Amino acid sequence: METLVCPLSGLGLRVASLEEADAVAGSAGPFNPRSGEGSPLGRTPTVLIREDGRAAYPVVDGLPVVLAPERLLPAADGPFHVNLGDPRYAEAYQEMDFYNAAAAAVEAQAASSTLSRLTRLAALPDAQRRRFPDRATDWLDATYEVTAQYQAYRHLAPVEGRAVLQLGGKGEQAVAFLLAGAAEAWVVSPMVGELAYARALARRFGVEERIRCAAGVAEELPLRTASMDRVWGKSMHHMIEALAYPECARVLRPGGRFAAVEPWRALLHTVGTRVLGKREKGVHCRPLTYERVAPFEEAFSESKVVRHGPVLRYPMIALEKFGVTLDLATMWRVERLDDRLGALLPVRNPGSCAALLATAA
């Protein structure tokens, strides 16, 4: 709780029963949810009450929901509305049903590639896991971006003894970082279903005591300034870059490191999505461009963007549409070859995905 804060005020939060929170509100009246568009989570039996007593946030099944549209305000403030069309919240609320359902479906599976990979990692000797990310294919899971992911992981290393934040996603990488010796790993996602999956995954691999989950958006991180040593940006292309990257820089301690792997809008992406459709239907996915990456370079005093997969990445993704998939070790060899081919092209920094690497001042 020392790390969580109200994303709007930066004030600290503490766990309280709903009855205690209402008592703190006193004559201002009980804490009530917002009105209008979308169904707020509402008054939950346990809440996080802000240290000034002027706001509270729901807690769902032990998971703090520190999203500004879900906050509770004293009745004296009257009914309040939140514009869910605001870019900070719009995409998260539009896609909640999709990603919560996807997380539930994965959790229900008796076996998955994630479970198999983490099982292999957990079986390795401690000393070998703490050499993260040596033996690259032990750690990689981004099938079509493995060379970019390996570069990003090398930038984050070492993670042993560090506080690491995974921003977005179901916590697979957070659990891997814990197996590599991270002191604690946070998962921040607006999707409560993803957080529940992350917690269950951590429990399965014996690291539940070191994982922390909170519902929030990157544009308003509910974390104290300078509270993290590493930030892994899982889905930055879903976020408002001009708001999200400065927040990532804010929560990093001096010398802390940020890394992400993101799709890049290359010619083959435009052609491929028109012909074959998107990999995930019904959700937003906006690959990076030079314009969209500019806020990243502005947010950090030291940053680098390295593109990978100039020739073969999108053809490999296209093959998946026809049921042809390659194992991770084969993709590692294919993508390393692709990068070598890219070095021969008469184009500066070509590629269809990018490793974003930065260090906080």
Salt bridges, closest charged atoms under 4 A:
GLU20 OE2 - ARG14 NH1 2.77
ASP22 OD2 - ARG43 NH2 2.79
ASP52 OD1 - ARG50 NE 2.91
ASP61 OD2 - ARG199 NH2 2.98
GLU70 OE2 - ARG34 NH2 3.64
ASP77 OD1 - ARG54 NH2 2.94
ASP86 OD2 - ARG88 NH2 2.65
GLU91 OE2 - HIS238 ND1 2.57
GLU91 OE1 - ARG286 NH1 2.74
GLU95 OE1 - HIS238 ND1 3.75
ASP126 OD1 - ARG129 NH2 2.40
ASP138 OD2 - ARG135 NE 2.65
ASP141 OD2 - ARG117 NH2 3.16
GLU145 OE2 - ARG279 NH1 3.87
GLU145 OE2 - ARG313 NH2 2.40
GLU160 OE2 - ARG130 NE 3.33
GLU172 OE2 - LYS170 NZ 3.61
GLU184 OE1 - ARG212 NE 3.43
GLU208 OE2 - ARG203 NH2 3.25
GLU220 OE2 - ARG88 NH1 2.71
ASP229 OD2 - ARG253 NH1 2.97
GLU241 OE2 - ARG292 NH2 2.28
GLU247 OE2 - ARG250 NE 2.76
GLU262 OE1 - HIS237 ND1 2.47
ASP339 OD2 - HIS308 ND1 2.78
